[in-house]
Every structure is written in C-alpha cells, then in structure tokens.
C-alpha cells in the first residue's frame, strides 16, 4: 500500500476518534446538567408589577413600586423556567385593601406574586412584603407655554413686533400631586439664523414628568413673528425743563438734542419729533455742585426699536 493511502487512512481514524470523543462529551454534559437541574435550590427572582383596573376618575400618585424580588425554593428546572418565562405580577386595584389614610391602599406581596409562579415553586420571602398604592384624582388645568427659540437676523432686518406662541396656553392633565407643581410648559431649545422673512417655527413641548404620568392636549406649538427690514434715522428734539422753582428762569446750552433711532421701513415715515419727550429735571442738580444736566428721554414711540441721545451733558444758565 502506498504512503499516500496510509496517510489518508490515518487522518480518517484520527477524525473518527475526535468525533466519538465529542459525542461522549456532549452526552456527559447533558447528563450532568440534568442531574444538576433536578436538585433543589434557593434563588432570587425579580418580577415586574403591573397595576390593572384603574377607574377612569382615578390615577396613581407618587412613585409606585414596580418590581418585586422573591426568594424561592424549587428544582433547578422550575427556577430556570421561572426566570426564562417571567410573568408580570398583576395587581387588581379593585381588590386592594384600604389603609387608615383615605387615598392609600395595600396588597400583600405574597398574595400578589403567588398566582404568577409556576407550580412547584415555593416562596420563602418577598421584598417588599407589602405593596402600597396611592390613588388620587386626575386633574386638568390650562398652563402657559414659554418658548426657548433664539433668532439671529440678517443685517438690516429685525422683528416688527414680538415673538408669539400659538397656542399660548394648553390643557395639561395628570395626577393632582404632579399637577400642583406645574405652572409653565417650556418648548425645546432651538436657534434659527440669517432671518430675513416672517417667522413660523414649530417647536416640541418638553415633558415635565419623567414618569410619563401627565399628558398634553398637543405636543407641538408654533412660534410666529413678523419680520421687516429696518433703517436708522435722526431727529432733533427740543429739551424741556421741569421742577424749576417759581421765580426762576433757565437757559439751556444746547436747547435741543439729536436722537438717533432705528425703526422698520414701513413705520419710518410715521415717526416725528413730537413722538419723543426729553426732559432736564431741576431736582437732579438741586443742592448739588453739578453744572450740567443729563437729559432724560421719557417718551419714545413704540415703533422705535432702539435709540440713543447724542448729547449727554447740557449746560445751563439760571436766573432769579
């Protein structure tokens, strides 16, 4: 027989020995596992709590216990099955017992968990041993919405009026203990840039309760504003004096000041010198050594977006 044939037979026999070894190893492992799983063990299992049959006019208050831990005794098979096929523990709120407090109820954890365990699983201890449930009224109230939109305009553009929210108020519903703490609903933060046209931006409302126990009648609002081009203007406004004592006369140097302002193009021609009022108040220098007034701009038209008075020191000559 050739050397090549002998080599092939040798390789085949080695592979066959390996396969036989793997089969016996697998059988041994299965038998060992079955023996182990047939033994009795004590272990801890965790189960989720689900509250059912809540009446429409009631709602769960506070932070409810939503997990139970049970120390159980059973065969390895039953414990493994219990862990692999977990069941929710349903707590029927129509069958809970009342405490001395009006809105607090309870159910014993053993009773709640027992019917959700597979047959042959013995309960040794449950933590917590009692589930307490606080029930309250579902409250609805109207709450103002505050936007968190920041706007940046192209050069030469600005708001014609203010940013406004539609709707400005929304109905919010939830547990009375949570609703007592809610007086404002905020939107998401957002920045829009290079604005040169009217604004209409949709924003999402932020959730106020991490446990998702409150609901909004709507979850998005619009922020709206009119945008226009603006321009700069200058007006010479005469100064007025007030609180001058009787029997005195006063002369101002200068007796008028320049006001530089910005306004929307559509309003620019409607703004006149009569829309401004600038005073020098005698009381501001009375009983002082000041030799000048600081003019006070006290009347500005609403259509003006920004302004400044060019002359900040007004000299005077007073006679009796």
C-alpha positions as CSV (number, residue, x, y, z in Angstrom):
1,X,0.0,0.0,0.0
2,X,1.3,3.5,-0.9
3,X,2.4,6.0,1.6
4,X,-0.3,8.4,0.5
5,X,-3.1,5.9,1.1
6,X,-1.7,5.1,4.6
7,X,-1.7,8.8,5.4
8,X,-5.3,9.3,4.4
9,X,-6.4,6.3,6.5
10,X,-4.5,7.7,9.5
11,X,-6.2,11.1,9.2
12,X,-9.7,9.5,8.9
13,X,-9.1,7.4,12.0
14,X,-8.0,10.4,14.0
15,X,-11.1,12.4,12.9
16,X,-13.3,9.5,13.8
17,X,-11.7,9.3,17.3
18,X,-12.3,13.1,17.8
19,X,-16.0,12.8,16.7
20,X,-16.6,9.9,19.1
21,X,-14.9,11.9,21.9
22,X,-17.2,14.9,21.2
23,X,-20.3,12.8,21.2
24,X,-19.4,11.2,24.6
25,X,-18.5,14.7,25.9
26,X,-21.8,16.1,24.8
27,X,-23.8,13.2,26.3
28,X,-21.8,13.5,29.6
29,X,-22.5,17.3,29.7
30,X,-26.3,16.8,29.1
31,X,-26.5,14.1,31.8
32,X,-24.5,16.3,34.3
33,X,-26.8,19.3,33.5
34,X,-29.9,17.2,34.0
35,X,-28.6,15.9,37.3
36,X,-27.8,19.5,38.5
37,X,-31.2,20.8,37.4
38,X,-33.0,18.1,39.2
39,X,-31.5,19.2,42.5
40,X,-33.4,21.6,44.9
41,X,-32.0,25.2,45.0
42,X,-32.8,28.5,46.7
43,X,-32.6,31.5,44.5
44,X,-34.0,35.0,44.0
45,X,-36.2,36.0,41.1
46,X,-37.3,39.5,40.1
47,X,-40.7,40.2,38.6
48,X,-42.4,43.3,37.2
49,X,-45.6,44.7,38.8
50,X,-48.4,45.9,36.6
51,X,-51.4,47.7,38.1
52,X,-54.8,47.0,36.4
53,X,-58.5,48.0,36.6
54,X,-57.8,51.6,37.5
55,X,-61.1,53.5,37.3
56,X,-61.3,56.4,34.9
57,X,-61.7,59.1,37.5
58,X,-58.6,57.9,39.5
59,X,-54.9,58.0,38.8
60,X,-51.8,56.6,40.5
61,X,-50.0,59.1,42.6
62,X,-46.4,59.2,43.7
63,X,-43.7,56.7,42.7
64,X,-45.3,53.2,42.8
65,X,-43.3,50.1,43.5
66,X,-43.0,48.4,40.1
67,X,-40.6,45.5,40.9
68,X,-40.7,42.6,43.4
69,X,-38.0,40.3,44.4
70,X,-38.9,36.8,45.6
71,X,-36.6,34.3,47.3
72,X,-37.9,30.9,46.2
73,X,-37.1,27.2,46.6
74,X,-37.6,24.7,43.8
75,X,-35.8,22.4,41.5
76,X,-33.3,23.8,39.0
77,X,-35.7,23.0,36.2
78,X,-38.5,25.1,37.7
79,X,-36.3,28.0,38.7
80,X,-34.8,28.1,35.2
81,X,-38.3,28.0,33.7
82,X,-39.4,30.8,36.0
83,X,-36.5,33.0,35.0
84,X,-36.8,32.4,31.3
85,X,-40.5,32.9,31.1
86,X,-41.1,35.7,33.5
87,X,-44.7,36.8,34.1
88,X,-45.9,40.3,35.1
89,X,-47.5,40.4,38.6
90,X,-50.9,42.0,38.0
91,X,-52.3,43.9,40.9
92,X,-56.1,44.4,40.6
93,X,-56.8,47.9,42.0
94,X,-60.4,46.9,42.6
95,X,-59.3,44.2,45.1
96,X,-56.8,46.2,47.2
97,X,-57.4,46.8,50.8
98,X,-57.7,50.3,52.3
99,X,-55.4,51.7,55.0
100,X,-56.4,54.3,57.6
101,X,-55.4,57.0,55.2
102,X,-58.1,57.9,52.7
103,X,-56.1,57.7,49.5
104,X,-53.6,54.9,50.3
105,X,-54.4,51.2,49.7
106,X,-52.3,48.0,50.0
107,X,-51.9,44.4,48.9
108,X,-49.7,41.7,50.4
109,X,-46.9,40.8,48.1
110,X,-47.1,37.1,48.8
111,X,-50.7,37.0,47.7
112,X,-49.9,39.1,44.6
113,X,-47.0,37.0,43.5
114,X,-48.2,33.5,44.3
115,X,-50.6,33.1,41.4
116,X,-47.9,34.1,39.0
117,X,-45.3,31.4,40.0
118,X,-45.2,28.1,38.2
119,X,-46.3,25.0,40.1
120,X,-43.7,23.5,42.4
121,X,-42.0,26.9,43.2
122,X,-42.1,27.6,47.0
123,X,-42.0,31.2,48.2
124,X,-39.6,31.8,51.1
125,X,-39.6,35.6,51.3
126,X,-40.8,38.5,49.2
127,X,-39.3,42.0,49.2
128,X,-41.1,44.3,49.8
129,X,-43.6,42.3,51.7
130,X,-46.4,44.8,51.1
131,X,-47.3,47.0,48.0
132,X,-48.7,50.4,48.9
133,X,-50.7,52.3,46.3
134,X,-51.7,55.9,46.5
135,X,-54.7,56.9,44.4
136,X,-55.8,60.4,43.5
137,X,-57.8,62.5,41.1
138,X,-56.8,63.1,37.5
139,X,-56.6,66.9,37.2
140,X,-56.7,69.1,34.1
141,X,-55.6,72.8,34.0
142,X,-54.6,75.4,31.5
143,X,-50.9,76.2,31.5
144,X,-49.0,79.0,29.7
145,X,-46.3,77.9,27.1
146,X,-42.9,79.6,27.1
147,X,-40.7,79.3,24.0
148,X,-37.0,78.8,24.0
149,X,-36.4,80.0,20.5
150,X,-33.4,82.2,19.7
151,X,-33.3,84.2,16.5
152,X,-30.5,85.8,14.6
153,X,-31.3,88.2,11.7
154,X,-29.6,89.1,8.5
155,X,-28.1,92.6,8.6
156,X,-30.8,95.2,8.3
157,X,-33.6,93.0,9.5
158,X,-35.4,92.7,12.8
159,X,-38.7,91.9,14.4
160,X,-41.7,94.1,13.5
161,X,-43.4,93.0,16.7
162,X,-42.6,90.3,19.4
163,X,-42.4,86.6,19.0
164,X,-45.7,85.0,20.0
165,X,-46.7,81.4,20.6
166,X,-49.8,79.7,19.1
167,X,-51.4,78.5,21.2
168,X,-50.1,80.5,24.1
169,X,-51.9,78.1,26.6
170,X,-52.6,74.4,26.5
171,X,-54.5,71.9,28.7
172,X,-52.4,69.6,30.8
173,X,-53.7,66.6,32.6
174,X,-52.2,64.4,35.2
175,X,-52.1,63.3,38.9
176,X,-53.0,66.1,41.3
177,X,-49.7,65.9,43.2
178,X,-47.7,66.3,39.9
179,X,-50.0,69.0,38.5
180,X,-49.7,71.1,41.7
181,X,-46.0,71.6,40.7
182,X,-46.6,72.6,37.1
183,X,-47.3,76.2,36.2
184,X,-45.4,76.5,33.0
185,X,-44.7,74.4,29.9
186,X,-41.4,75.0,28.0
187,X,-40.5,74.2,24.5
188,X,-37.4,72.6,23.2
189,X,-34.3,74.9,22.6
190,X,-33.7,76.0,19.1
191,X,-31.7,78.6,17.2
192,X,-32.6,79.9,13.7
193,X,-30.1,82.1,11.8
194,X,-30.0,84.5,8.9
195,X,-33.6,85.5,9.2
196,X,-35.0,87.9,6.5
197,X,-38.6,86.9,6.3
198,X,-41.5,86.2,8.6
199,X,-41.0,83.5,11.3
200,X,-43.2,80.4,11.7
201,X,-41.3,77.8,13.6
202,X,-42.8,74.6,15.0
203,X,-41.4,73.5,18.4
204,X,-41.9,70.4,20.5
205,X,-43.0,70.8,24.1
206,X,-40.8,69.4,26.8
207,X,-42.1,66.6,29.1
208,X,-42.4,67.8,32.7
209,X,-42.7,64.4,34.4
210,X,-40.0,61.7,33.9
211,X,-42.6,59.0,34.8
212,X,-44.9,60.0,31.9
213,X,-47.9,60.5,34.1
214,X,-49.0,63.7,32.5
215,X,-50.4,64.4,29.1
216,X,-50.8,67.5,26.9
217,X,-53.7,68.2,24.6
218,X,-51.0,68.8,21.9
219,X,-47.3,68.3,21.9
220,X,-46.2,70.9,19.4
221,X,-46.7,74.7,19.1
222,X,-45.8,77.4,16.6
223,X,-43.7,80.4,17.3
224,X,-44.7,83.2,14.9
225,X,-43.5,86.8,14.3
226,X,-43.5,89.4,11.5
227,X,-40.0,90.4,10.3
228,X,-39.2,93.6,8.4
229,X,-36.2,95.5,7.1
230,X,-35.3,98.4,9.4
231,X,-33.4,101.6,8.9
232,X,-31.7,104.3,11.0
233,X,-33.0,107.9,11.4
234,X,-32.1,111.1,13.3
235,X,-34.3,113.7,14.8
236,X,-33.6,117.0,16.6
237,X,-35.7,117.1,19.7
238,X,-36.2,120.3,21.8
239,X,-35.4,120.0,25.5
240,X,-37.9,120.7,28.2
241,X,-37.2,121.7,31.8
242,X,-39.4,120.5,34.8
243,X,-39.4,121.2,38.5
244,X,-38.0,124.7,38.0
245,X,-38.8,126.8,41.1
246,X,-41.2,129.7,40.7
247,X,-39.5,133.0,40.1
248,X,-36.5,131.4,38.2
249,X,-35.7,131.3,34.5
250,X,-33.3,129.0,32.8
251,X,-31.4,128.8,29.5
252,X,-30.0,125.5,28.2
253,X,-26.9,125.1,26.0
254,X,-27.8,123.5,23.7
255,X,-31.6,123.7,24.0
256,X,-32.2,120.7,21.7
257,X,-30.5,117.3,21.3
258,X,-30.2,114.7,18.5
259,X,-31.9,111.3,18.9
260,X,-30.6,108.5,16.7
261,X,-33.1,105.6,16.4
262,X,-33.9,102.5,14.3
263,X,-37.3,101.6,13.1
264,X,-38.9,99.3,10.5
265,X,-39.0,100.7,7.0
266,X,-42.8,100.6,6.9
267,X,-43.1,102.7,10.1
268,X,-40.2,105.1,9.4
269,X,-42.2,108.0,7.8
270,X,-44.8,107.9,10.7
271,X,-42.2,108.8,13.3
272,X,-42.0,112.5,14.1
273,X,-40.2,114.7,16.6
274,X,-43.5,115.0,18.6
275,X,-43.3,111.3,19.4
276,X,-40.3,112.0,21.7
277,X,-40.1,113.8,25.0
278,X,-36.7,114.7,26.6
279,X,-36.5,116.5,30.0
280,X,-33.9,118.2,32.1
281,X,-35.0,117.8,35.7
282,X,-34.0,120.7,38.0
283,X,-34.3,118.4,41.1
284,X,-31.4,116.3,39.7
285,X,-29.0,119.2,40.2
286,X,-30.7,121.0,43.1
287,X,-28.5,121.1,46.2
288,X,-25.5,119.7,44.2
289,X,-22.5,121.3,42.6
290,X,-23.3,119.9,39.2
291,X,-23.0,122.4,36.4
292,X,-24.9,120.4,33.8
293,X,-28.0,118.3,33.2
294,X,-28.1,114.8,31.9
295,X,-31.1,114.7,29.6
296,X,-33.8,112.1,30.3
297,X,-35.6,110.5,27.3
298,X,-39.0,109.7,28.8
299,X,-41.3,109.3,25.7
300,X,-40.4,107.1,22.8
301,X,-42.7,105.8,20.1
302,X,-43.4,102.1,20.3
303,X,-42.4,101.7,16.7
304,X,-38.8,102.6,17.6
305,X,-36.7,99.5,18.1
306,X,-33.6,101.2,19.6
307,X,-32.4,104.7,20.3
308,X,-29.7,106.8,21.8
309,X,-29.3,110.5,22.8
310,X,-26.2,112.1,21.2
311,X,-25.8,114.9,23.7
312,X,-25.3,113.6,27.3
313,X,-24.3,116.9,29.0
314,X,-26.5,120.0,28.9
315,X,-25.0,123.2,30.3
316,X,-27.4,125.8,31.7
317,X,-27.7,129.4,32.9
318,X,-30.2,130.1,35.6
319,X,-31.6,133.5,36.8
320,X,-33.9,134.5,39.6
